[in-house]
């Protein structure tokens, strides 16, 4: 299982949100590049980066900072937020991004595009399934649909997705603990790797998730508050990249 530290970008800075609420954003680092280098130094094998403004506007906004991070670290980067066109995805892969994340909105709106992208780029594409109380969330988490998260996960697997990131946005940034049952439901419904995100608040939470057959855990706020020590989490629970 992979322990994946998260960097959320807004206005060129590293911020954290609570339940995806932009109005409650808090700057946790003025220097995302230094943060990425620190994560690498502490043993991370992959960094999860989200362009929050990109997610809301439908196009990358923080590309220059992302390029700086790429140049500063040697470990792979997984990037999401505003990737809605094939040209954007191609450019990011060319720049050196290891995995590009397709957001939930595009999954619901452009199935054929998703199928084509997953077929063409294979494991370089990750599909994001975001949900609140088991229902799919889209448009930068601002709109909650009636679609069950597990059903969307099943659909994206049929479309050719090689990997899913499942985020419970009601837990994201709250330090309230992960939605173990929600993660378990997704894992039981699909046969592709699942990465869990949202709510991790302690090493005990990491341990609980490690008992599920998931590929990795994305940790954000808990790293910045000191609730979870990245180096210790990696030492205890990171088994392989998968």
Secondary structure, DSSP 8 states (H G I E B T S, - for coil): -EEEEEEEEETTEEEEEETTEEEEEEEEES-HHHHHHHHHHTT-SEEEEEEHHHHHHTS-S-HHHHHHHHHH-SSEEEEESS--SHHHHHHHHHHT-SEEEE-HHHHHH-HHHHHHHHHHHGGGEEEEEEEETTEEEETTTTEEEEEEHHHHHHHHHHTT-SEEEEEETTTTTTTS---HHHHHHHHHH-SSEEEEES---SHHHHHHHHTSS-SEEEE-HHHHHTSS-HHHHHHHH-----
